[in-house]
Amino acid sequence: MKRQGYALLVVVAVLGALSVAAGVAALAAQTSTAGARADLDQARYRAAIEAGAARAAIGLSRDAENEPWIADGRAYRFELDGLDVTIRPLAESGRFDLNQGDSETLQRLLVALDIDRRDALTISGALPDWRDGDDDRSQNGAEAPAYRSSGTPPPANRPFLAVEEFRRVLGVTADIYEAAVPYLTIDGTQSVAAHYAPPTLLASLDRPGGDAQRILAARQSGGALAEVDDGGETGNRYAIFVEVESPSGGALARIITVILPGENGVMDVLRRTPVAVGEAQRFLEPDAN
């Protein structure tokens, strides 16, 4: 899709923000000032987030007039309607794909997240059996009998339909799920693309010595990708972390997962996921961990 097409998306988003703001302002004349103001702020935040996602689509476009944005979690910032908008695009190939990823990578990631090695081995071993179509237990795996023994529902024996289903894998507790879920996807590739992997996942990959440091150094400098063998595909799916802040202290954050380009060259939105303000920085920036 041409840059002009993505630019149109931004214009539509901004116009949407203005029309919503006007509508809520009119409502303010008939309702309490405080309540209407809160509604207006939320409408502005949501519209700015949509505009941020559209702006990321422009930046990531190979047809961009300037250097295309790099989807490795680095921050891009701009101001819109008095709001500070921070965008961190992340290629989904930089996360661990629950349907394609190997057990060894998952095990190393869980250990890097300070999860007990025995628990990490149980979970990573159970992953292939949860998603395969048979009842044959793989090495270190777990099929229906093991789940019955633990008093939990049996494995689905099909691909994951949502990341949230990882919570059902044998051995995954609520705390383990919360620690691991930012690094997981069902929209990635078979091998994690090192250039785009968040710091903790990058450190857990089986990489030649010094590669992780070079990748992170290039990322933090804001320059081009490091000169290392990536080992993974780029893919066309992105998680766009957008955070909006106002001078008054209000804020809102979302992850907009998209396909670029989508059908007929337009950005396709797969899902919108609420996320805590500040979570993207903690997850994506090494110095924040």
N, C-alpha and C positions, 0 to 999 in steps of 0.2 A: 504494500500500500504506500502511496506517495505521502511525503511529509505534510502536504496540504490537507490530506484526509485526516491525519492524526490531529493536525491543528484545529480542524473543524470539531473534533471531539472535545478539545479543550474549550473552545468557544461555547459549545452547547452546554458543557458542564458549568461554566461560569455564568452563562445566561440563566441556567436552571437555578443556580445559587441566588441570583438576584431576584428571580420571580418568586422563589420560595420565601426569601426575606421580605419581599413586598407583601406577600400574602399574610405572613405571620405578623408583620407590622400593622396591617389592617385589623387583624384579629385583636391586637393589643388594645385597640380603642374600645373593644367590647368586653374585655376580660381584665383580670388583674395585671398590673404592669410587671410585677416580678415574674409571674408565671409565663407571661407572653415573652418576656425577655429571655427566659431560660429556653423556651421553645425555639426562639429565633437563633440563639447561640448554637443549639444542637443542629438546627437546619443548616446553618452556615458551616459548621464543622463537617457535617456529612457531605455537603456539596463540595467543600474544599478537598475532601478525601477522594471523591470521584474525579475531580479535576487533577489531583496529583497522580492518580492512576493513568489518566489520559496523557498527562505530561510525560510520564515514564514511557508510555507507548511510543511517543515521538522520539524520546532520547534513545530508546533501544532499537529504533528502526534503522535498518541498513541503508535506507534512503535519506537519512538525516544529513542536512547540509554541513553540520559540524561533526566532530568526532562522536561516534555512537557511544552511549553510556555503556558501562561495564557492569554486568549483573552479578557482582561478587559481594553485595551487601554494603558497599561504600555509600556514603550519604550524599544526596543532591538536595539542595535547598532553594526555595524561592518564597516570595510573599504574595499572598492573594487576599484581597478584601480585608487588609489589616491583620491577616493571620499568617503565622510562620508555618510553612509546610516543609516537612522533611521526608524525603523519599529514599528508600533503600531497596532497589530491585535485586532479587536473588534468583538465579536460574535454578529451576527445580532439579536439574541434573546435579546440583551441588548438595542435595540432601540424599539420605538413604531411602531407596525405594523399597517398600515392604513387599512388593510383588516380584521384584527382580533382583534385589540385593542378596549377597551371600552371607551365610551365618558368621563367618570369620570377621567380616567388617562390623557387623552388628555387635558381636561380642567385644571387639576392641573399643567400640564407641561406648558401650555400657560401662566397661571398666574405666574409661577416661572420664566418665560421669560419676566416678566414685561409687559405683554399684559393686557389691561383693562379687568376686570372681565366680563363685559357685552359682549365684543367681544369674549372672551374665551367661554362663555356660548353659544353664537350664533354659533360659529364654531364647537364646540364639539357636539352640538345638531344636526347640519346639517350633520355631518360625516356619521351616519348610513343611513340616507335617500339618501345620494349621492351614496352609494355602494350597497344598497339593490335593489331588482328587481321589486319593486312595486311603485305606486304613492301615497301611504298612508303616510300621515305626522305623524311621531312619536312625542313623547313628546319633546318639545323644538326643534323640527326638522324643516326641510325646504324641500318642494318639488317644482315642476315646477312653481306654482304661485308666490312663494316668489322670485325665481330667475328672473322671468319676471318683477316683481316690481322693482328689483334692476338693470335691464337692462343687465343681464348676462345670458350666456347659461344655460339651465336646467341641473340638475344632470344626470350623466350617467346611474344610476340604474344598475350598474355592479361593480365588484371589480376594484380597482385601478390597472392600468397596469404599472404605473411608479410613483415614488414619486412626479415628477413634476406636476401631476394632482391635487395634494393637493391645488395648486394655484387656481383651479376652484371651490373649496368649498365655499359656501356663507360666506362672512365675511372675507375671507383671502385676505389681501392686500399684496403688494409687500414686505413691511417691515416685516409683520408678517411671510410671507413665508420664507424670508431670515433668520429670527431668529429661526424658528422651523425646517427647513429642515434638519440640521445635525442630529436631533434626530429621524428622521422618516425613515421607510423602508417598503418594500413590501416583504421582505425575512425573516421576523422574526417569532415569535410565538405568541400565544394568549395572554399570560401574559409576561410582561417585566421581564427578568431574572435579578434580582437585583445585583448579583455578577458582571455582565458585563455592567451595565448601566452607561453611562457618569454621572458625578457628578450632573448636574442640573436635569436630568431626575430621577436619584436615589433619590434626595431630594424630588421629587414630588410624589414618590410612597407611597402607604398606607402601611407603614412598622412599626413594633414594635419599640418603643423608643430605640435609640442607635444603631440600625442595620446599618444605613447609615454611621455613624461615624466609626464603626468597619470595614465595607467593605472598606471604603476609606483608613483607616489606614493600613490595610493589603496590599492594592494596592500600596500605597506610599512606604511601607517598602520593596517592591519587594518580599515579602514572599508568602506563600500559601494563598488560599482563606480563608476569615474569616469564623469562625464557627457560621454561621447563616442559618436559613431556607431560601433558595433562592427564592422559590415561582414561579419559571419559568423553562422552559426546556432549555437545552443548544443549541440544534439545530446543524446543520452541515454547516451553511452558515456564512461566515466571511467577514467583510470589513477590508481589510488590507491597512492601511494608510502608504504610503512609501514616505519618503522625502530624496532627494539627495542634498548634498552641496559639492562644490569644494573649495579648498583653495583660489581661485581667487574671490570668492564671488557669483558665479553662483549657482543657485538652481532650483529644479523642484520637484513638489509633485503630487501624484496621489492616488486615492483610487482604489484598485483592489478588486472587490467583487467576491468571489470564493465559490465553494462547495468542502468540504473535507470530505471523499474522493469523487471524482466524478465517472464517468463511468469507469469501469475496474480498479478502485482504483487510477485513475489519478486525479489531481487537475483540476476542470472545472472552467474556468473564465466566469463569468456572464456579467461583464461590467468593463470598465475602465473609471474613472471619474476624470477630472482635478479638482484640489483643490488648493487654495492659500497656498503658503509656510507659515508655522507657524499656519495654521488653526487647524491642528490635536492637537497641544499642547494646544491651547486655548480651544478647545472643550472637550478634554479628561483629562486634568490635572486640579485638583481643584485650585491650587495656581495660575494658569494662568487666571482664570476667574475674 
